[in-house]
Amino acid sequence: MHCQKERRQFKRFRPKDGTMAVNSHALGPVIDISMGGLSFRYVVEDASKPISDTLGIFLSSDNILLDKLSTKLVADEFVSQSTSFLKTSTRRRSIQFLNLTDTQRKGLEDFINEKTQSIG
């Protein structure tokens, strides 16, 4: 039996309900987060439109905003098609954080320590 080695460098966490990822083209709930990156769901009309490389994370109930985080796309997968009259689909985007400043890294670390729970 062949076991696949876990490729992730950082432990993933489930954020507090209401944690959102946002940039100039997409807004959606964060599914999981780590010091290395995150994944979030979003609704899109045109999947061919690029989504910017800068991302913010906010949790309005706790007045938290981590802004202008540089990212790199890891995956962007189709989740479901809308059943309404709108031509939209839900996608899951996974990103990797790049070149975080010390302040951003500390904010992310504090957020993970205070506003998440371990997965698995």
Order of alpha helices (4+ residues) and beta strands (2+ residues): beta-beta-beta-beta-beta-beta-beta-alpha-beta
